[in-house]
Amino acid sequence: MDDLARLSFNQITAERASLKQVVDACARHGVPYVAVWRDKLVELGVKAAASLLRDAGVRVSSVCRGGMFPAATREERAARIE
């Protein structure tokens, strides 16, 4: 691919990596966008993540919530939805 202008890296692809590691890799390899997963965003904090992304020149293409209420039982799932 010669033109990476519209390429976005979905963070779940590197699930074990921190947001900082993913953003650094995207910046290093010229990937302009990242789809950030909410749990990774919360780990770092919104303000710190915004600074990290801005400083790296990487933009957010989407914020993914993930999980979709995983649970072992119907009751557990109902509690998580609430």
N, C-alpha and C positions, 0 to 999 in steps of 0.2 A: 504494500500500500504506500503510494508516494505522498498522498495528501492526508495528514492526520488531523486536519482542522476540526472534524466533527467526531473524532474518536473519543469514547468515554470508557473508562475502566470501572467495572462494577466491583466494589470493594469485597463482596462475598467471594469473589474469585480467589482472593488471598485472605481468607477468613481468619487465619491465625496471626496475620500481620496487624500491627496497630495502624491507626489512621495516619500517624506521622510517617511510618514506613511506606505506606501506600502512596501518600502525597509525594514523598521524596522520590520514590521510584517513578511516578508519573512525570514529575518535573525532569528527572534525569533522562528519561526516554522520550520526552517530547509529547506526552499524552496530555492534551489540554483540559480534559474533563474527568471527573470522578463521580460515580454514583455512591454516595456515602450511606452507610448503614447506621441507623439511629443508635444502636447499642455502642458502636465505636465512637460516635459523636458524643454521647453521654460520658464515656470513659475519659475523654480528653477535656470536655467542656466546650460549650458553644463559642465563647469568646476566644479561647485558645485555638480552637479549630479554625475559626474565621481568620485569625492572624496567620496561622500556619499556611492555610490555602492562599491567602493574599500574598504573603511573602514568597511563596513558591511559584506564583503565577498560574495556579491550577484552579479551575472553576468547578462548581458543583452542577452536575447535570440533573441530579435527582437525589431525594432523600428517601431511603427505603426503610420501612418499619420492621420487616422481618418477623419471623415467629408464627404469625397468624394464629395466636392463642394455642400453642401446643399444650396438651395435657393428656394424662393417662386415663382419666375418667370423665364422664359427662359432667359431673359436679365440679371437678377441677376446672374444666373448660369454661363453665358458666361463671365461676368465680373470677377467672382471669379476664373475661369479657367485661365484667362489672368493674 
